[in-house]
């Protein structure tokens, strides 16, 4: 027999993809999906990875180079435009 997956928040069975609430997978409902998002925002979850000092230095140099690249037409101005207008 095939077991349905369980919601990681409440433990209920997640409905099959044909149900209307299947858009919340892997959660059983919108509520559980939002509870998970709130937990991420509060810092309860973390993706932990060993830090390699050489890799950290390489990635920070790439970020600095991309932020201060003068060849960009928009520069930093385009990042903060109000999109509601």
N, C-alpha and C positions, 0 to 999 in steps of 0.2 A: 504494500500500500504506500502511496506517495503522501508524505506529510507536507502540509503547507508550512512555509517559513513563519517564524514568529516575529512580531514587532519588537525591535530592540528596546523600546521604551516601556511598554506595558505588558508585553509577553503574549498578547492575543494573536491568533492566527491571522496572517495577512491574506486578504481575499484574492482569488484568482484574477488574472489580468482582464477578464471579460466583465468584471463588476465595475460599477460607476466609481467606487472609491479606490480603484487600482492605481490611479494617478499619484497616490501618496507612497507608493512602494519605495523603500522597504518598510515603510510605516503603515499602520492600519488606518490612520485617519489624519486629517489636517492638524488636529490637536497634537498628536504625537510628533508629527513632523516639525511643528513650531516649538515644542518642548526641546527637541534635539537642537534646533537652531539657537535657542536661548542658551542652552548649555555650552555650545561652541562660543557664543558671544561672551559669556561670563568667564571663559577660560577653563571650564571644567575638563575639556578634552584637549589633548595635545598630540601632535605627531612628533615623536621623538626619534631623532636620528643622530648618530655619532658625528661630531663635528671634526672634520679634517682641516687643520689650520691652513694648508695650502689651497684647498678648495674654497674656504671662506675668503681668503685674500683675493683669489681670482674672481669670485662672484661680486665682491664689493668694488673691485676695479671696473668691472663691466657696468655696474650700476652708475658709478661716478662718471664714466665716459659717456654713457647714454644720456645722463641728465644735463651735462654741460657741453653737449655737441652743438657747435655753432652752425652746422650745416642745416639744421632744422628751420623751416620757415616760421613755425608757430612758436618755438621755444617753450617756455613754461606757461605762457599765457593761455594756450588752448586747453590746458588740463582743467581749468577752473571756470569754464564758461557756464552760464546758467542755461540749462537745456529746456526750461519751461517756456521761454520766449519764442 
